[in-house]
Amino acid sequence: LMLNEQERIHIYTLAGQALPTDIIPYQGTVSPMLQHVLDNLILSPSFIMDVRWNIIAWNKAASVVFADFSKINVHKRNMVWMMFKYDDYKKLFIDWEFHAQGMLARFRSTIGQYIEDPWLVEFIEELKNESEEFNLWWSRHDVQRNSELYKKLKHPIVGELVFEFCSFD
């Protein structure tokens, strides 16, 4: 059909089919303009994730509140991985189980069209083996699209923080 990549993605989406792995929109960086927007959200910890939930850009506030992402191995700089495997990150959440289960349900709902991606298959299997909670909750098949909620954190230096959380796909 001589379709470009975006047109192929659109066709698969309309047909309700998983995308072939050769056209999964993976982007490891953001434009300078988008980074500028992040940097100007001075009081709002913010980051950008790719379709696999890898953190590819962040602002200073996110580094101060959540973690210094620049010091995390790029192959483990994944929001789901951090939630289940990084103890310091897990300790931030006052109600970790609530937030971890919600994140997992949102993750499942956003990766559905990429479920045949070999990277995702391997990632999920590795987390199932590495985290008892992930393995238990993944088997529930919960999905959630709620992208607005409050996050209560207990920061080791400044104490309790409450953030309005919004996700934009």
Secondary structure, 3 states (H helix, E strand, C coil): CCCCHHHHHHHHHHHCCCCCHHHCCCCCCCCHHHHHHHHCCCCCCCEEECCCCEEEEECHHHHHHCCCHHHCCHHHCEHHHHHHHCHHHHHHECCHHHHHHHHHHHHHHHHHHHCCCHHHHHHHHHHHHHCHHHHHHHCCCCCCCCCEEEEEEEECCCEEEEEEEECCC
